[in-house]
Amino acid sequence: MAGRLVTALGSSFATAEAFSDTATLRHMLRFEAALAVATAAAGLIPKRAASVIVTACDASLYDPAPLGEAARRTATLTVPLVKALTQEVARRDASAADYVHWGATSQDVLDTAMVLQLGEAVPPLLKALDGIVSALARQARKHRATPMLGRTLLQPATPLALGQKIAGWASDIDRARRRLTESFGETQIVQFGGASGSLTALGPEAEQVMKVLAKQLKLALPPGPWFTQRVRVAAFAQDCALVVGALAKASRDIALMMQFEVGEASEPSGPGRGSSSTMPHKRNPVGAALVLSAATRAPMLAATIVSAMPQEHERALGGWQAEWPTLAALVETLGSAVEVMAEVASGLTIDTAALQDNMDAAEAAVLAERATFLLARKMGKREAHALVEQALAKGGSFAQALGRLETELADLTALVGYSPKFVNRLLADLKRR
């Protein structure tokens, strides 16, 4: 596993903690403890044995290093951990050791641990995404009618309200967040099927064990095991990538607006933030850079999860084993993007003077369409188009070249058209959701 220095730009430390060695052992052992309680409640193992097993399910008692090394020899971390747990239980009570991991299989433990890790990592990210959307909505409301130069194909185009651009960011981020909330919810289920999905080892007590196990872990109980039915996992992975992509759209725009020669926006400042190792004058868009970096990685990580879906029979060979480390990397990547975008959204600064300067500098691009349609009302569109082209060819002030329209062309409210109303509609939709 790469060290924190290598992953510093691609992972939120807070999110990564949910997938740390300690957290992994803790969640796997939570399953084993809950299983002991459930099988004891069903009368399958002695309650005293269950008590000893629960006490031994303390992650601090186990060394991750040898467990990880041993996992490579069995293609599953469950085998060495269950062996270590059994030894720890036997040290406390030899008879209780016979009841460790009763009726379960390796994938029961690993899939449920993965689900529990998601349950630890994802809710704070969903809350942070709500904060991002709210911060952007406030900016959109503030700049509901602030005119700015529109840009298509990276070239000057007709004006729109800055609020519409920002509300568009917020709307898509919220749409992706809602999808992620739903798919995350569908992952919060226990995995329990035993050797091949029939729970034969538990006999008629299987139903009770399943219910108690799910209750102990505070997870939903699905209709059946999902050993090789991975749509839930794949949908969640795709939605993680969509959230990162939506954040990256806003980040791309902000980075372009931060260019020195554009100067329309800036990320929040702070000691050392955005500094260069060689150029003291620079204030780099570091938040945007980290989100865009995440957007480069997230789709491929999600694609790996989707490509692992065709899994063989009742237990996959290779596909399932590829999921856990990939999903951890994807959620850490999502965490990195959310963390930095939360800072950017709450501290984004807009330079309205620069917005106006850039519109003035691109006067023809700003005014040509409006002038054409104003003239077209009186002379037809083709003649109006030709007249505007003649005015453009003269150079100088475009508005003055079309003297009789100068006053109408100076009407900024008319220039942004329906844009402020689009802001209202986008914000109303956000509020409704």
C-alpha positions in Angstrom: 0.0 0.0 0.0 1.3 3.5 -0.9 2.3 5.7 2.0 0.4 8.8 3.0 3.0 11.1 1.2 2.3 9.4 -2.1 -1.5 9.5 -1.7 -1.6 13.0 -0.1 -3.0 14.6 -3.2 -5.4 11.9 -4.0 -7.0 10.9 -0.7 -8.7 12.6 2.2 -7.1 11.4 5.4 -10.4 11.4 7.1 -12.0 9.2 4.5 -8.9 7.0 4.2 -9.1 6.2 7.9 -12.3 4.1 7.2 -10.1 1.8 5.1 -7.1 1.7 7.4 -5.7 -1.6 8.7 -7.2 -0.9 12.1 -10.6 -0.1 10.7 -10.6 -3.1 8.4 -9.8 -5.4 11.3 -12.4 -3.7 13.5 -15.2 -4.2 11.0 -14.3 -7.8 10.2 -14.2 -8.5 13.9 -17.6 -6.8 14.3 -19.0 -9.4 12.0 -17.4 -12.2 13.9 -18.7 -10.8 17.2 -22.2 -10.3 15.9 -22.2 -13.8 14.4 -21.3 -15.3 17.8 -24.1 -13.4 19.4 -26.6 -14.4 16.7 -25.7 -18.1 16.8 -25.8 -18.2 20.6 -29.2 -16.5 20.5 -30.4 -19.3 18.2 -28.9 -22.0 20.5 -26.3 -23.1 18.1 -23.3 -22.3 20.3 -23.0 -21.8 24.0 -23.6 -18.3 25.3 -20.4 -18.5 27.3 -18.4 -19.3 24.1 -20.1 -16.3 22.4 -19.1 -14.1 25.3 -15.4 -15.2 25.0 -15.5 -14.7 21.2 -16.9 -11.2 21.5 -14.2 -10.2 24.0 -11.5 -11.5 21.6 -12.9 -9.4 18.8 -10.8 -6.5 19.7 -8.8 -5.1 16.7 -5.9 -3.9 19.0 -5.1 -7.6 19.7 -4.0 -8.3 16.1 -1.0 -7.3 14.0 -2.1 -6.4 10.5 1.3 -7.1 8.9 1.4 -10.9 9.2 -2.3 -11.1 8.5 -1.8 -9.2 5.2 1.1 -11.4 4.2 -0.8 -14.6 5.0 -3.8 -13.3 3.1 -1.8 -13.5 -0.2 -1.4 -17.2 0.4 -5.1 -17.9 0.7 -6.5 -15.1 -1.6 -8.6 -13.9 1.3 -7.9 -12.0 4.5 -10.6 -13.9 6.4 -8.7 -17.1 6.7 -5.7 -15.8 8.6 -7.9 -13.5 10.7 -10.2 -16.3 11.7 -7.2 -18.4 12.5 -5.7 -15.6 14.7 -9.1 -15.0 16.3 -9.5 -18.8 17.1 -6.0 -18.8 18.7 -6.9 -15.7 20.8 -10.2 -17.3 21.9 -8.4 -20.6 22.7 -6.0 -18.7 24.9 -8.9 -17.5 26.9 -11.1 -20.6 26.8 -10.1 -23.7 24.8 -13.6 -25.0 24.5 -14.9 -21.7 23.1 -12.5 -21.9 20.2 -14.6 -24.5 18.5 -17.4 -22.0 17.9 -15.5 -19.2 16.1 -16.9 -18.3 12.6 -19.8 -20.7 13.0 -21.6 -21.3 9.7 -20.1 -18.3 7.9 -17.8 -18.1 4.8 -14.9 -15.8 4.0 -17.0 -13.6 1.7 -19.6 -13.1 4.4 -17.0 -11.4 6.5 -15.3 -9.4 3.8 -18.4 -8.1 2.0 -20.0 -7.1 5.3 -16.8 -5.4 6.5 -16.7 -3.5 3.2 -20.3 -2.4 3.7 -19.5 -1.3 7.2 -16.5 0.7 6.0 -18.7 2.5 3.5 -21.1 3.2 6.3 -18.3 4.9 8.1 -16.8 6.8 5.2 -19.8 7.9 3.1 -22.3 9.7 5.4 -19.8 12.5 6.2 -19.2 13.0 2.5 -22.9 13.2 1.7 -23.2 15.9 4.5 -20.3 17.8 3.0 -21.9 17.6 -0.4 -25.0 19.2 1.0 -22.8 22.0 2.4 -21.2 22.5 -1.0 -24.5 22.7 -2.8 -25.8 25.2 -0.1 -22.7 27.4 -0.5 -23.0 27.5 -4.3 -26.7 28.2 -4.0 -25.9 31.3 -1.8 -23.4 32.5 -4.4 -26.0 31.9 -7.2 -28.6 33.9 -5.3 -26.2 36.7 -4.7 -25.3 36.9 -8.4 -28.7 36.2 -9.7 -28.5 39.1 -12.2 -24.7 39.8 -12.3 -23.8 39.8 -16.0 -20.8 38.0 -17.3 -19.3 37.0 -20.6 -20.6 33.6 -21.8 -18.1 31.4 -23.4 -18.7 28.6 -26.0 -15.8 26.5 -27.4 -13.6 28.6 -25.2 -14.4 31.7 -27.2 -16.5 34.8 -26.1 -20.2 34.4 -26.6 -23.4 36.1 -25.4 -23.8 37.2 -21.8 -25.6 35.3 -19.1 -26.0 35.8 -15.3 -23.1 34.5 -13.3 -25.7 33.1 -11.0 -26.9 30.8 -13.7 -23.5 29.3 -14.1 -23.1 28.7 -10.4 -26.6 27.4 -10.0 -25.9 25.0 -12.8 -22.9 23.7 -10.8 -25.0 23.3 -7.7 -27.8 21.6 -9.5 -25.6 18.9 -11.1 -23.7 18.3 -7.9 -27.0 17.9 -6.0 -28.3 15.5 -8.7 -25.2 13.4 -8.4 -25.4 13.5 -4.6 -29.0 12.2 -4.7 -28.0 9.3 -6.9 -25.1 8.5 -4.6 -27.3 8.7 -1.5 -29.7 6.1 -3.0 -27.0 3.7 -4.2 -25.1 4.0 -0.9 -28.3 3.1 0.9 -28.6 0.0 -1.2 -25.1 -1.1 -0.1 -26.0 -1.1 3.6 -27.0 -4.7 3.8 -25.5 -7.7 5.5 -23.8 -10.4 3.4 -24.6 -13.9 4.9 -24.9 -17.1 2.9 -22.4 -19.5 4.3 -20.3 -21.8 2.1 -22.3 -21.4 -1.1 -25.4 -19.4 -0.2 -27.7 -22.0 1.3 -26.7 -21.6 5.0 -26.9 -25.4 5.3 -24.7 -25.4 8.4 -27.3 -23.5 10.4 -30.2 -25.7 9.6 -33.7 -24.5 10.6 -32.1 -21.8 12.8 -30.7 -19.9 9.8 -33.6 -17.4 9.7 -33.1 -16.4 13.3 -29.3 -16.1 13.0 -29.7 -13.9 9.9 -32.1 -11.5 11.6 -30.0 -11.2 14.8 -26.8 -10.8 12.8 -28.3 -7.9 10.8 -29.7 -6.3 13.9 -26.4 -6.5 15.7 -24.6 -4.8 12.8 -27.4 -2.3 12.2 -27.6 -3.4 8.6 -30.6 -4.3 6.5 -31.2 -8.0 5.7 -31.5 -8.6 2.0 -33.8 -11.3 0.5 -30.8 -13.5 -0.1 -27.0 -13.6 -0.3 -25.4 -11.4 -3.1 -22.1 -13.2 -3.5 -22.0 -12.8 -7.3 -24.8 -10.3 -7.8 -22.8 -7.0 -7.7 -25.1 -4.4 -9.2 -25.4 -2.7 -5.9 -21.6 -2.3 -5.6 -21.2 -1.3 -9.3 -24.0 1.3 -9.1 -22.5 2.8 -6.0 -19.1 3.0 -7.8 -20.5 4.7 -10.8 -22.3 7.2 -8.7 -19.1 8.0 -6.8 -17.5 8.8 -10.2 -20.5 11.0 -11.2 -20.2 13.1 -8.0 -16.5 13.6 -8.7 -17.3 14.6 -12.3 -19.9 17.1 -11.2 -17.5 18.6 -8.7 -14.8 18.7 -11.5 -17.1 20.6 -13.8 -17.3 23.4 -11.3 -13.6 23.2 -10.6 -12.7 23.4 -14.3 -14.8 26.6 -14.7 -13.3 28.1 -11.6 -9.8 27.4 -12.7 -10.4 29.0 -16.1 -12.0 32.0 -14.4 -8.9 32.3 -12.1 -6.5 32.7 -15.0 -4.5 35.9 -14.5 -5.7 37.4 -17.8 -9.3 36.6 -16.9 -9.4 37.3 -13.1 -13.1 36.8 -12.5 -12.9 34.4 -9.6 -10.4 33.2 -6.9 -10.3 30.4 -4.5 -10.0 31.1 -0.8 -6.5 32.2 0.3 -4.4 31.2 3.2 -0.8 30.8 4.3 1.1 28.9 1.6 -2.1 28.1 -0.3 -1.5 28.1 -4.0 2.1 29.1 -3.8 4.7 28.2 -6.3 8.2 26.7 -5.5 9.8 29.2 -7.9 7.4 32.0 -8.7 6.4 34.1 -5.7 3.7 36.0 -7.6 1.6 32.9 -8.3 -1.7 32.0 -6.6 -2.5 28.6 -8.2 -6.0 27.0 -8.2 -5.0 24.2 -5.8 -8.5 23.1 -4.9 -9.5 22.9 -8.6 -6.3 21.0 -9.3 -7.1 18.3 -6.7 -10.7 17.9 -7.8 -9.6 17.6 -11.4 -7.0 15.1 -10.4 -9.7 13.0 -8.7 -11.8 13.3 -11.8 -9.0 11.8 -13.8 -8.8 8.7 -11.6 -12.4 8.1 -10.5 -13.9 6.9 -13.8 -11.3 4.3 -14.3 -11.7 3.0 -10.7 -15.5 2.8 -11.2 -14.9 1.0 -14.6 -12.9 -1.6 -12.8 -15.8 -2.3 -10.4 -18.2 -2.6 -13.4 -15.9 -4.8 -15.3 -15.7 -7.2 -12.3 -19.5 -7.8 -12.5 -19.5 -11.1 -14.6 -18.6 -13.3 -11.6 -18.6 -17.1 -11.8 -21.3 -19.1 -10.2 -21.6 -18.6 -6.4 -18.0 -17.3 -5.7 -15.9 -15.3 -8.1 -12.3 -16.0 -9.0 -10.5 -12.7 -9.4 -13.4 -10.3 -10.0 -14.6 -10.2 -6.5 -11.1 -10.0 -5.1 -10.5 -6.9 -7.3 -13.4 -4.9 -5.8 -12.4 -4.1 -2.2 -9.1 -2.3 -2.9 -10.5 -0.6 -5.9 -13.6 0.6 -4.0 -11.5 1.8 -1.2 -9.3 3.9 -3.6 -12.5 5.2 -5.3 -14.1 6.3 -2.0 -10.8 7.9 -0.9 -10.6 9.7 -4.2 -14.2 10.9 -3.8 -13.3 12.1 -0.3 -10.4 14.1 -1.6 -12.6 15.9 -4.1 -15.4 16.6 -1.7 -13.0 17.8 1.0 -11.3 20.4 -1.2 -14.4 21.5 -3.0 -16.1 22.2 0.4 -13.3 24.7 1.0 -13.5 26.2 -2.5 -17.3 26.6 -2.5 -17.5 28.3 0.9 -14.6 30.7 0.2 -15.1 31.4 -3.5 -14.5 35.1 -4.3 -16.0 36.9 -7.4 -14.5 40.0 -9.0 -17.5 41.8 -10.5 -15.3 44.5 -12.0 -13.3 41.9 -13.9 -16.5 40.4 -15.1 -17.5 43.8 -16.6 -14.0 44.5 -18.0 -14.0 41.2 -19.8 -17.5 42.0 -21.3 -16.3 45.4 -22.4 -13.2 43.9 -24.0 -15.4 41.5 -26.0 -18.0 44.1 -26.9 -18.8 42.7 -30.3 -19.3 39.2 -29.1 -21.5 40.5 -26.3 -23.7 42.7 -28.4 -23.7 41.2 -31.9 -26.5 38.7 -31.4 -28.8 41.2 -29.6 -28.1 43.9 -32.2 -29.1 41.4 -35.0 -32.4 40.5 -33.4 -33.2 44.1 -32.5 -32.7 45.1 -36.2 -34.4 42.0 -37.5 -37.7 43.1 -36.0 -37.7 46.0 -38.5 -35.9 44.8 -41.5 -35.7 41.0 -41.5 -33.0 38.8 -40.1 -30.9 38.5 -43.3 -30.6 42.3 -43.8 -30.0 42.8 -40.1 -27.2 40.2 -40.1 -25.5 41.9 -43.0 -25.7 45.3 -41.3 -24.2 44.0 -38.1 -21.4 42.4 -40.1 -20.7 45.8 -41.7 -20.5 47.4 -38.2 -18.2 44.7 -37.0 -15.9 45.3 -40.0 -15.5 49.0 -39.2 -13.7 48.2 -35.9 -13.8 50.6 -32.9 -16.9 50.7 -30.8 -19.5 48.3 -32.0 -22.3 50.0 -30.2 -21.4 53.4 -31.6 -21.2 51.9 -35.1 -24.8 51.0 -34.7 -25.6 54.4 -33.2 -29.4 54.2 -33.1 -29.1 51.0 -31.1 -26.5 52.3 -28.6 -29.0 52.9 -25.8 -30.8 49.6 -26.2 -27.5 47.7 -26.4 -26.4 49.2 -23.1 -29.4 47.6 -21.3 -27.6 45.0 -19.2 -30.9 43.5 -18.0 -31.9 42.8 -21.5 -28.5 41.4 -22.3 -28.8 38.6 -19.8 -32.3 37.8 -21.0 -34.0 34.9 -19.2 -30.9 34.0 -17.2 -32.0 35.4 -13.8 -35.2 33.5 -14.1 -33.3 30.3 -14.8 -31.4 31.0 -11.6 -34.8 31.2 -9.8 -35.9 28.0 -11.3 -32.7 26.1 -10.5 -32.7 27.3 -6.9 -36.3 26.5 -6.4 -35.7 23.0 -7.7 -32.8 22.6 -5.2 -35.0 23.8 -2.4 -37.8 21.4 -3.4 -35.3 18.5 -3.3 
